[in-house]
């Protein structure tokens, strides 16, 4: 049986490495750098504007995890958007956020596409898995 802390650490490293593959070279686990987490610290840091909570568990409680991310973001006072990145065994990583947060993301995306007058279309090649 896998130790829960080890599984969590491995999940945080996976997520940090995925961000690195997308060009966020300074992405890292918060605990690996300073030896332990300060209160409210995000699990993965150096991703601008996001407070990332990582969950690598079979018994994922989305509301509890999102509340933790929100509370930690308030403690840190960095004006970051709380998100939870999670996966269960043999599943892809997923992101959880409040609907109003998603709508704000979508509105920002839509404005960029409309401003640039792009013929934006869903392209699986652009969004293909990198892991």
C-alpha positions as CSV (number, residue, x, y, z in Angstrom):
1,X,0.0,0.0,0.0
2,X,1.3,3.5,-0.9
3,X,1.8,6.0,1.9
4,X,-0.7,8.9,1.5
5,X,2.0,11.5,2.1
6,X,4.3,9.9,-0.5
7,X,1.4,9.7,-3.0
8,X,0.6,13.4,-2.4
9,X,4.3,14.4,-2.8
10,X,4.5,12.4,-6.1
11,X,1.3,14.1,-7.3
12,X,2.6,17.6,-6.5
13,X,5.9,16.8,-8.4
14,X,3.8,15.5,-11.4
15,X,1.8,18.7,-11.6
16,X,4.9,20.9,-11.2
17,X,6.6,18.9,-14.0
18,X,3.5,19.3,-16.3
19,X,3.6,23.0,-15.8
20,X,7.4,22.9,-16.7
21,X,6.6,21.1,-19.9
22,X,4.3,24.1,-20.8
23,X,7.1,26.6,-20.2
24,X,6.7,27.4,-16.6
25,X,10.3,26.5,-15.8
26,X,10.2,27.8,-12.2
27,X,7.2,25.7,-11.2
28,X,8.0,23.6,-8.1
29,X,6.5,22.0,-5.0
30,X,6.4,24.5,-2.2
31,X,7.6,21.9,0.3
32,X,10.6,20.7,-1.7
33,X,12.1,24.2,-1.7
34,X,11.8,25.3,1.9
35,X,11.7,21.9,3.7
36,X,8.1,22.4,4.9
37,X,5.0,24.3,4.0
38,X,4.3,27.6,5.7
39,X,0.6,27.9,6.7
40,X,-1.6,28.4,3.6
41,X,1.2,27.8,1.1
42,X,0.1,26.5,-2.3
43,X,1.2,22.9,-3.2
44,X,2.7,24.1,-6.5
45,X,4.2,27.6,-6.7
46,X,5.5,30.1,-9.2
47,X,2.5,29.8,-11.5
48,X,1.3,33.4,-11.8
49,X,-2.1,34.3,-10.4
50,X,-3.0,30.7,-9.3
51,X,-3.1,29.2,-5.9
52,X,-2.8,25.5,-6.7
53,X,-3.9,22.7,-4.3
54,X,-3.0,19.3,-5.6
55,X,-4.9,16.1,-4.6
56,X,-3.8,12.6,-5.6
57,X,-6.4,10.4,-3.9
58,X,-9.1,7.9,-4.7
59,X,-11.5,9.6,-2.3
60,X,-11.6,13.1,-3.7
61,X,-13.9,15.5,-2.0
62,X,-14.1,18.5,-4.4
63,X,-15.8,20.9,-2.0
64,X,-13.4,20.2,0.9
65,X,-10.4,20.6,-1.4
66,X,-11.7,23.7,-3.0
67,X,-12.4,25.3,0.4
68,X,-8.9,24.5,1.5
69,X,-7.5,26.2,-1.6
70,X,-9.7,29.2,-1.0
71,X,-8.9,29.5,2.6
72,X,-5.1,29.1,2.0
73,X,-5.3,31.7,-0.8
74,X,-6.8,34.1,1.7
75,X,-4.1,33.4,4.3
76,X,-1.4,34.0,1.8
77,X,-2.9,37.4,0.8
78,X,-1.4,37.2,-2.7
79,X,-4.7,37.7,-4.6
80,X,-4.4,34.4,-6.4
81,X,-7.2,32.3,-8.0
82,X,-7.8,29.1,-6.0
83,X,-7.9,25.9,-8.1
84,X,-7.6,22.3,-7.3
85,X,-5.7,20.0,-9.6
86,X,-6.5,16.3,-8.9
87,X,-6.5,12.8,-10.2
88,X,-7.3,9.3,-9.2
89,X,-5.2,6.2,-10.1
90,X,-5.1,5.6,-13.9
91,X,-7.0,8.8,-14.7
92,X,-6.0,12.1,-16.2
93,X,-5.4,15.2,-14.2
94,X,-8.4,17.5,-13.8
95,X,-9.0,21.0,-12.5
96,X,-11.8,22.2,-10.2
97,X,-12.8,25.8,-9.6
98,X,-16.0,27.6,-8.8
99,X,-18.3,28.3,-11.8
100,X,-17.9,32.1,-11.4
101,X,-14.1,31.7,-11.6
102,X,-14.5,29.6,-14.8
103,X,-16.8,32.2,-16.3
104,X,-14.2,34.9,-15.7
105,X,-11.5,32.7,-17.3
106,X,-13.8,32.1,-20.3
107,X,-14.6,35.8,-20.6
108,X,-11.0,36.8,-20.7
109,X,-10.3,34.1,-23.3
110,X,-13.2,35.2,-25.4
111,X,-12.1,38.8,-25.4
112,X,-8.6,37.9,-26.5
113,X,-10.0,35.8,-29.4
114,X,-12.4,38.5,-30.5
115,X,-9.9,41.3,-30.2
116,X,-7.4,39.4,-32.3
117,X,-10.2,38.4,-34.7
118,X,-8.9,34.9,-34.7
119,X,-10.6,32.0,-36.4
120,X,-10.2,30.0,-33.2
121,X,-11.2,26.4,-33.5
122,X,-10.9,23.6,-31.1
123,X,-7.6,21.9,-32.1
124,X,-6.7,18.7,-30.3
125,X,-3.1,19.1,-31.4
126,X,-2.8,22.3,-29.5
127,X,-4.4,20.7,-26.4
128,X,-2.8,17.3,-26.7
129,X,-1.6,15.5,-23.6
130,X,2.0,16.3,-22.7
131,X,2.4,13.4,-20.2
